[in-house]
Amino acid sequence: AGGAAVTGVVSKVVSNLALKRMVYAAGNMSKSNHPLMRLVRAKFEHACMVSEKVENVPVFVDKYLYEYKTFGLKLHTWRRLQTICVMLCLAFGAIGAFFEYFVHGMSDAVIRVAAYGGILGVLLYLFHLTTDENYRLTAARNYMVDYLENVCLHKYEKIHKKEEAIVHQEPIKEVPKTVPDTEIETPEVPEPQVVPDKAPVIRAYVPEEKTKEAIREMAKEN
C-alpha cells in the first residue's frame, strides 16, 4: 500500500508539471520551443502544404495530445496511474487485513492494516483533487486549436491565394501568327529611253587665206 501511494504521488507530480508546461506553451504556441508545440506546428504546416486545408483541426490536435510522452510514458498513462494507485491502496489494505485475520484471527492488527490501506487511498485521492488536470488539458487543447485555425490556417490560405493570383497574372506568350502568302508583284520595268547620238560632227578645216584666193581665181576666170 505504501509503494502504491508513492507511485501515485509521483504520477500526480509528473502529470501536473507536464500539463502546466503544456498550457503555458500552448498559450504562446507561435514562439514556444515546447517539443509538442514544435511537432504540431510542423505537422500542421506540412498538411496545409499538401492538401491546402486541414478539415478537422480538433481531431488533429487530439491525435498528438494522446501520443505526447513525458519521462518515457504517455501523458494519459501517468494520469491513469493516479486512479490505479488509489485502487491499489484500498485493495492492499483489504488483502492485508484478510490475511492477518486468516493467520492470527481477529485482532487489532487486522483493523490497523485495513485502516492503513484505506487512509492511504483516501489521502492519495484527495491529493489528486488538488489540481484539475482535465481543465488544464482542455485549456491546452483549446489554445492549440485556436492558434491553428485562426492563425496558421488563414496564413496558408492567404499564401495559396497569392500564389494563384501570381499564376493568373503571368503574361501569356502570344503564338506568332503566320502571315498569309500575298501575290508576288513583278517589279515594273522602266521603258527604254532614246539616247541621243552625241557623236561629234567632223568638219573639214579650210584655212581662210586659201579660200579667198580660190574665190578670186574663180572670179577672174569668169
HUCORTA-V894924 format. One record per run of one state. SS is the DSSP state (H for helix, E for strand, L for the rest). FROM is the first residue (numbers start at 1). TO is the last residue. Records with the same first field share a line. If there is no record, write none. Layout:
SS=FROM-TO  FROM-TO
This chain:
L=1-1  28-34  52-56  68-68  71-72  105-107  129-132  170-207  222-222
H=2-27  35-51  57-67  75-104  108-128  133-169  208-221
E=69-70  73-74
